[in-house]
Amino acid sequence: MVTIRRTVPGLAVLLAVGLLARLVASAVPGLNYLIVTILLGLLVGNLYGIPDWARPGVRTHKVWLEAGIVVMGASVALDRVIAAGPTILFLVVATVTTTILVVELLARTVFSIHEETGSLLAAGSGICGVSAVVAIAESIDVDETRIAYAAATVLLFDSTTLFVYPVVGHALGLSSTVFGIWAGLTMFSTGPVTAAGFAFSETAGQWALLVKLTRNSMIGLAAIAYAVYYARRTDGDAHRDGDSHRTDGDSDYKSGDGVPGGWRFLWNTFPKFVLGFLVVLLVANLGFLSEAQITSLSNASDWAFLLAFAGLGLETRLDELRSTGYKPILVVLLALLVVATAMLAVVQALF
């Protein structure tokens, strides 16, 4: 009960920012209220900050994003998902693999960035933004300064692609399906992807969200792959130094099946709200929900996204983004341009 009372003031702030954004967007033709919500949150958060009494409630914005995604499952047509499933899965695997390889190559051979930082940048760019940075960092035991460095770079691109992608999409005359799949494949974090997709159109938002959730589900596999790579490299260095003994402190890298982290780590890193999305999608498409109930869930999703994006804007600190050096920015920028251009051509050809 005490926790709920502590969150109420912050929730009121999120709601106030969202409602004001909707009012502004309704007064200016062509403005999308989700984009305005984030911009207004950025303005308020960076000019005035978040008071201590509002922080607990404002920090719930990630919960609202996940809740919005879960109930959005009721609005997605299952037949469309099944029809596009194999193609989408292929595109996701190809995009994630290509992005990680390109970022790693640029970071190590062109810009000479520390390899662990390069790996964090690769995971953040290729899978799911800051969440992937943190997951990979936990799997390879990275210094906190490298985590902050990579996270700041990813957040910088989240803040810019959120606005750039819809502009580019409209300028190129992309269809809603093409834009949504493209954004879901190549943008970084779930929040900006969702906002950009729905800012383009309802259909684009659903496709962007669907594709992005598929990408998110690869985070556990990527974390284990990186853990294997760095653990084996460490073992190799130890053997070359004449020390093949592992201390008990390294036991977290082992599991019963010989894979660092094992299935437990895979489950722990898997974004659970994806399962909620799939359950709601199945329940709605199997006919267990009436049209009125589906409409109500869709409206609930809109309100959840409103609170989520208000919090996203409020908690984005522009001064923290300035700490990013130019090398990681160039690495991620070049990789994004290469992968985004290539995947746009592929998606247009397929859809």
Disulfide bonds with the S-S distance in Angstrom:
none
